[in-house]
Amino acid sequence: MPNHDVERMIDDAQEALDAQGSLPPILESADSLIEAVMARKDPMMHTHRAPAGYALRGASTMNRFNEDGTVTPVLQWVKTKDVLDPQQLVEIAKGAILRDPIPAAEVVKKIQPSMSEYEVAIVIGDAHFGMLAWDKETGDDWDVEIAREIHTKAIRRALELAPPSSRLLLINLGDAIHADGNNATTTAGTRVDVDSRWPKVIGIFVETMNLAIMEGLQKHDHVELCNIRGNHDDLSSIVIRMILAERWRNNPRVTIADNLKMVWGHRFGKNLICAMHGDKTRLNNIPALIAADYRKDWGASTHAHVYAGHVHHHKAQEFPGIEVEYMRVLGAKDAWHAGQGYRSRRSLRCDVWHHEHGRVMMHEIGIESLM
């Protein structure tokens, strides 16, 4: 429902309160503000309620106009939408894990000696596993198997290029999953082009991250996976984090970041390394968010950097004491983005951070080297 419709409903409800001083009986018994206002305008609609797990979205009524000037409702279509609280999703996933425990990963031995003064960040822009693109329409093919193959190759190339370090940061900037459920929509309900079923896509992305963690452990002392929530996969990202945390629960060299906040932050020596999806705040507001959420870490750092996703193209803005960098993606364009004229380069980034000197090396793995 457009925002202006909701605002008009709120105004109507406020007018009813102002005029009567209290809610009329039909409004007191309503389940929500929207249902209340609709019921006030059309009392017959209030005879129909949304079933459990759904919320009222609207209604269409077919009326018969009688000779005496009265109107008789003949048929009514009550429109609803799914309502799934994130906490409810967490409890569902937790219950599934407890009923059918995920096998713990085996302990992986480290092969190479590390250079403790370095950390490596492999930054995965919006991966969009499960998105469908057809080359004749968009210029490139993309499906869940292509997504797995391309991202696996890119991560392996990054691991080859980077030096063995004290910690590998695997940073997923959000929108790793294209659709948030089996309805082929984003979390907010926007229809998108999908390749496969949601559980299958979740499983393939988890397998890809498991492989990245396992191979990263062979070269780095510790691996930390940061799984940012995006606007395409706000709920799916919670499930992914829970599965991976359970999978690696017996490995002290693995951390699955428990990041439900908008911004994830990590301090390494004189560096503050942050990540966010970037859809919920403007660029100029980001430094203030970091100052509020990571005040002590930023104060103790000489170099502060924020990796952001969402826009699918590279853009960097330097502010006093901090740089914000929007990252490219490896995935192809879907039909909508292709039609809108998006033509950004496709790549994955691997950065090497020195504990005192900040970022000392950057590797960009372009799509051309992976096909």
Phi, psi and omega per residue, in radians:
M1 nan 2.260 -3.128
P2 -1.030 2.619 -3.095
N3 -1.026 -0.653 -3.084
H4 -1.159 -0.525 3.077
D5 -1.161 -0.747 3.123
V6 -1.113 -0.745 3.138
E7 -1.084 -0.687 3.127
R8 -1.142 -0.653 3.096
M9 -1.110 -0.730 3.119
I10 -1.089 -0.717 3.108
D11 -1.097 -0.725 3.130
D12 -1.089 -0.729 3.129
A13 -1.129 -0.686 3.131
Q14 -1.147 -0.680 3.094
E15 -1.075 -0.682 3.113
A16 -1.099 -0.719 3.113
L17 -1.139 -0.770 -3.112
D18 -1.116 -0.642 -3.077
A19 -1.327 -0.599 -3.018
Q20 -1.894 -0.285 3.135
G21 1.437 -0.322 3.095
S22 -2.709 2.878 -3.131
L23 -1.268 2.331 3.015
P24 -1.120 2.787 -3.049
P25 -0.937 -0.691 -3.080
I26 -1.146 -0.511 3.114
L27 -1.383 -0.587 3.141
E28 -1.107 -0.521 -3.084
S29 -1.612 -0.021 -3.108
A30 -1.320 2.715 -3.092
D31 -1.481 -0.367 -3.089
S32 -2.704 2.889 3.124
L33 -1.042 -0.791 -3.117
I34 -1.087 -0.783 3.132
E35 -1.113 -0.652 -3.120
A36 -1.113 -0.810 -3.111
V37 -1.170 -0.723 3.108
M38 -1.111 -0.672 3.139
A39 -1.150 -0.640 3.117
R40 -1.117 -0.693 -3.140
K41 -1.314 -0.570 -3.075
D42 -2.460 1.531 -3.065
P43 -1.000 -0.513 3.142
M44 -1.104 -0.504 -3.134
M45 -1.139 -0.508 -3.065
H46 -1.232 -0.171 3.085
T47 -1.293 -0.238 3.124
H48 -1.936 2.263 3.120
R49 -2.011 2.610 3.057
A50 -1.192 2.394 3.119
P51 -1.160 2.919 -3.129
A52 -1.020 2.387 -3.132
G53 1.544 0.006 3.139
Y54 -2.249 2.753 3.079
A55 -2.164 2.617 -3.137
L56 -1.207 2.297 -3.135
R57 -1.983 -0.434 -3.123
G58 2.915 -3.128 -3.139
A59 -2.704 2.576 3.016
S60 -2.155 2.277 -3.072
T61 -2.142 2.315 3.021
M62 -1.740 2.105 -3.063
N63 -1.922 2.695 2.979
R64 -1.934 2.187 -3.136
F65 -1.584 2.029 -3.071
N66 -1.441 2.820 -3.126
E67 -1.107 -0.524 -3.122
D68 -1.430 0.122 3.098
G69 1.597 -0.090 3.115
T70 -1.461 2.888 -3.136
V71 -2.123 2.289 3.123
T72 -2.048 2.090 3.071
P73 -1.127 2.296 -3.126
V74 -1.831 -0.765 -3.083
L75 -2.558 2.461 3.141
Q76 -2.378 2.370 3.080
W77 -1.948 1.936 3.127
V78 -1.657 2.060 -3.074
K79 -1.646 2.328 -3.107
T80 -2.226 2.974 3.046
K81 -2.440 2.677 3.105
D82 -1.124 2.497 3.035
V83 -2.190 1.995 3.129
L84 -2.335 1.883 3.136
D85 -1.216 2.355 3.135
P86 -0.932 -0.663 3.139
Q87 -1.146 -0.622 3.082
Q88 -1.110 -0.712 3.102
L89 -1.084 -0.727 3.111
V90 -1.045 -0.772 -3.127
E91 -1.156 -0.657 3.099
I92 -1.097 -0.814 -3.139
A93 -1.121 -0.717 -3.141
K94 -1.094 -0.734 3.125
G95 -1.110 -0.684 3.120
A96 -1.127 -0.688 3.137
I97 -1.152 -0.706 -3.118
L98 -1.206 -0.611 3.133
R99 -1.259 -0.657 -3.092
D100 -2.318 1.397 -3.003
P101 -0.979 2.460 3.084
I102 -1.381 2.237 -3.135
P103 -1.044 2.382 3.102
A104 -1.245 2.479 3.122
A105 -1.202 2.598 3.081
E106 -1.229 2.661 3.100
V107 -1.212 2.245 -3.100
V108 -1.750 2.257 3.132
K109 -1.452 2.475 3.112
K110 -1.447 2.322 -3.052
I111 -1.648 -0.742 -3.017
Q112 -1.839 2.533 3.035
P113 -1.190 2.523 -3.038
S114 -1.704 2.849 3.027
M115 -1.892 1.770 -2.948
S116 -1.141 -0.312 -3.116
E117 -1.406 -0.007 -3.108
Y118 -2.090 2.634 2.847
E119 -2.260 2.594 -3.113
V120 -2.029 2.345 3.088
A121 -2.044 2.030 2.981
I122 -1.737 2.002 -2.991
V123 -1.866 2.024 -3.090
I124 -1.753 1.881 3.031
G125 -1.156 2.980 -3.038
D126 -0.741 1.871 -2.994
A127 -1.407 -0.545 3.091
H128 0.895 0.891 2.987
F129 -1.104 2.313 3.141
G130 1.716 -0.098 3.082
M131 -1.361 2.556 -3.135
L132 -2.024 2.242 3.049
A133 -2.407 2.501 -3.120
W134 -2.017 2.214 -3.003
D135 -1.035 -0.583 -3.128
K136 -1.194 -0.358 -3.128
E137 -1.767 -0.632 -3.000
T138 -2.034 -0.238 -3.098
G139 1.794 -0.359 -3.123
D140 -2.577 2.579 3.016
D141 -1.460 2.591 3.046
W142 -2.738 2.273 3.000
D143 -2.623 -3.059 -3.002
V144 -1.175 -0.594 3.135
E145 -1.279 -0.648 3.061
I146 -1.123 -0.720 3.122
A147 -1.035 -0.760 3.127
R148 -1.097 -0.827 -3.084
E149 -1.104 -0.820 -3.075
I150 -1.160 -0.784 -3.108
H151 -1.218 -0.615 3.087
T152 -1.125 -0.785 3.108
K153 -1.067 -0.754 -3.088
A154 -1.161 -0.741 3.134
I155 -1.148 -0.705 3.104
R156 -1.126 -0.682 3.098
R157 -1.116 -0.704 3.117
A158 -1.123 -0.713 3.120
L159 -1.136 -0.587 3.093
E160 -1.177 -0.699 -3.049
L161 -1.348 -0.554 -3.034
A162 -1.422 2.582 3.080
P163 -1.295 2.686 3.034
P164 -1.101 2.316 -2.993
S165 -2.348 3.109 3.128
S166 -1.268 -0.471 -3.120
R167 -2.702 2.346 2.999
L168 -1.794 2.152 3.057
L169 -1.734 2.010 3.007
L170 -1.705 1.872 -3.019
I171 -1.931 1.905 3.037
N172 -1.652 2.021 -2.990
L173 -1.437 0.203 3.096
G174 1.744 2.926 -3.029
D175 0.961 0.625 3.033
A176 -1.162 -0.561 3.126
I177 -1.910 2.315 -3.000
H178 -1.292 -0.694 -3.109
A179 -2.156 2.415 -3.066
D180 -1.659 1.166 -3.127
G181 2.223 -3.092 -3.062
N182 -1.474 0.023 -3.106
N183 -1.555 0.107 3.120
A184 1.014 0.768 3.090
T185 -2.371 2.802 2.976
T186 -1.249 3.126 3.132
T187 -1.009 -0.658 -3.105
A188 -1.411 -0.134 3.096
G189 1.816 0.116 3.107
T190 -1.271 2.243 -3.131
R191 -1.207 2.365 -3.134
V192 -2.355 2.825 3.119
D193 -1.463 2.118 -3.072
V194 -2.100 2.666 -3.114
D195 -1.679 -0.638 -2.959
S196 -2.564 -3.066 -3.125
R197 -1.392 2.574 -3.029
W198 -0.993 -0.853 3.140
P199 -1.038 -0.648 3.122
K200 -1.135 -0.737 -3.141
V201 -1.120 -0.776 3.085
I202 -0.982 -0.817 -3.115
G203 -1.074 -0.723 -3.116
I204 -1.209 -0.684 3.105
F205 -1.143 -0.738 3.107
V206 -1.058 -0.754 3.096
E207 -1.045 -0.700 -3.139
T208 -1.125 -0.751 3.118
M209 -1.217 -0.642 3.075
N210 -1.032 -0.763 3.140
L211 -1.140 -0.716 3.125
A212 -1.102 -0.713 3.112
I213 -1.127 -0.809 -3.092
M214 -1.073 -0.777 -3.120
E215 -1.302 -0.529 3.079
G216 -1.167 -0.592 3.137
L217 -1.152 -0.409 -3.140
Q218 -1.259 -0.298 -3.026
K219 -2.113 -0.401 -3.036
H220 -2.107 2.608 -3.112
D221 -1.081 -0.702 -3.056
H222 -2.493 2.562 3.075
V223 -2.135 2.237 3.061
E224 -2.118 2.211 3.098
L225 -1.816 2.153 3.066
C226 -1.887 2.041 -3.052
N227 -1.961 1.646 -3.072
I228 -1.320 2.531 3.083
R229 -1.460 2.275 3.136
G230 -1.913 3.073 3.113
N231 -1.353 -0.318 3.035
H232 -1.469 -0.515 -2.964
D233 -2.360 0.727 -3.093
D234 -0.980 -0.722 -3.131
L235 -1.521 -0.686 3.140
S236 -1.041 -0.631 -3.117
S237 -1.104 -0.549 3.095
I238 -1.161 -0.764 3.126
V239 -1.096 -0.763 -3.138
I240 -1.045 -0.790 -3.133
R241 -1.079 -0.730 -3.134
M242 -1.129 -0.719 -3.138
I243 -1.122 -0.811 -3.106
L244 -1.179 -0.662 3.109
A245 -1.102 -0.691 3.114
E246 -1.214 -0.672 -3.118
R247 -1.099 -0.695 -3.043
W248 -1.844 0.427 -3.033
R249 -1.129 -0.457 -3.078
N250 -1.738 0.218 -3.104
N251 -1.957 1.794 -3.121
P252 -1.154 -0.256 3.128
R253 -1.563 0.118 -3.141
V254 -2.178 2.319 3.037
T255 -2.142 2.181 2.979
I256 -1.778 1.854 -2.999
A257 -1.016 2.333 3.121
D258 -1.607 1.221 -3.011
N259 -1.908 1.738 3.038
L260 -1.774 -0.135 3.139
K261 -1.367 2.945 -3.126
M262 -1.127 -0.648 -3.049
V263 -2.124 2.290 3.017
W264 -1.774 2.430 -3.139
G265 -2.364 2.589 -3.114
H266 -2.552 2.243 3.121
R267 -1.824 2.302 3.096
F268 -2.295 1.894 -3.103
G269 1.014 -2.108 3.133
K270 -1.675 0.349 -3.115
N271 -1.998 2.378 2.934
L272 -1.964 1.983 -3.104
I273 -1.912 2.093 -3.088
C274 -2.135 2.825 3.105
A275 -2.578 2.552 3.089
M276 -2.737 2.853 3.107
H277 -1.341 -0.797 3.039
G278 1.764 0.118 -3.099
D279 -1.563 -0.284 -2.981
K280 -1.825 0.039 3.137
T281 -2.620 2.664 3.116
R282 -1.383 2.732 -3.098
L283 -0.939 -0.812 -3.060
N284 -1.188 -0.271 3.126
N285 -1.553 -0.233 -3.019
I286 -1.101 -0.793 3.113
P287 -0.985 -0.646 3.117
A288 -1.145 -0.636 3.091
L289 -1.117 -0.759 3.134
I290 -1.120 -0.721 3.130
A291 -1.082 -0.645 -3.128
A292 -1.323 -0.759 -3.022
D293 -1.488 -0.489 -3.059
Y294 -2.296 0.833 -3.058
R295 -1.003 -0.888 -3.081
K296 -1.185 -0.744 -3.123
D297 -1.137 -0.709 3.120
W298 -1.178 -0.688 3.121
G299 -1.099 -0.507 -3.120
A300 -1.600 0.047 -3.045
S301 -1.959 2.568 3.017
T302 -1.615 -0.519 -3.085
H303 -2.123 2.167 3.098
A304 -2.206 2.317 -3.037
H305 -2.486 2.422 3.096
V306 -2.104 2.130 2.987
Y307 -1.597 2.295 3.131
A308 -2.302 2.712 3.139
G309 -2.037 -2.479 2.971
H310 1.373 -0.739 -3.002
V311 -1.567 -0.234 3.042
H312 1.206 0.166 3.041
H313 -2.426 2.835 -3.090
H314 -1.435 2.332 3.075
K315 -2.712 2.248 -3.137
A316 -2.196 2.383 3.111
Q317 -2.313 2.152 3.136
E318 -1.703 2.191 3.049
F319 -1.917 2.917 3.080
P320 -0.999 1.962 3.067
G321 1.488 -0.027 -3.096
I322 -2.749 2.580 3.073
E323 -2.123 2.385 3.075
V324 -1.940 2.243 -3.060
E325 -2.269 2.060 3.044
Y326 -1.515 2.372 -2.958
M327 -1.819 2.618 3.023
R328 -1.252 2.994 3.118
V329 -2.145 2.808 3.061
L330 -1.560 -0.428 -3.038
G331 -1.196 2.761 3.072
A332 -1.333 2.998 3.069
K333 -1.427 2.475 2.961
D334 -1.454 3.123 -3.036
A335 -1.088 -0.688 -3.099
W336 -1.128 -0.855 -3.116
H337 -1.141 -0.644 3.098
A338 -1.111 -0.731 3.136
G339 -1.187 -0.462 3.135
Q340 -1.461 -0.077 3.061
G341 1.636 0.253 3.110
Y342 -1.256 2.264 -3.097
R343 -2.484 0.640 -3.070
S344 -1.256 2.717 3.042
R345 -1.154 2.748 -3.094
R346 -2.056 2.205 -3.109
S347 -2.881 2.944 3.026
L348 -2.154 2.515 -3.070
R349 -1.862 2.463 2.996
C350 -2.267 2.021 -3.120
D351 -1.964 2.508 3.088
V352 -1.954 2.174 -3.099
W353 -1.940 2.293 3.058
H354 -1.678 2.460 -2.990
H355 -1.102 -0.367 3.107
E356 -1.973 -0.671 -2.935
H357 -1.647 0.029 3.134
G358 1.397 -2.671 -3.118
R359 -1.290 2.113 -3.060
V360 -1.974 -0.149 -3.099
M361 -2.724 2.443 3.077
M362 -2.292 2.314 3.024
H363 -2.090 2.241 3.067
E364 -1.975 2.030 -3.118
I365 -1.665 1.814 -3.090
G366 -1.407 2.702 -3.092
I367 -1.073 -0.530 -3.091
E368 -1.055 -0.556 -3.116
S369 -1.441 -0.054 -3.042
L370 -1.952 -0.181 -3.054
M371 -1.482 nan nan
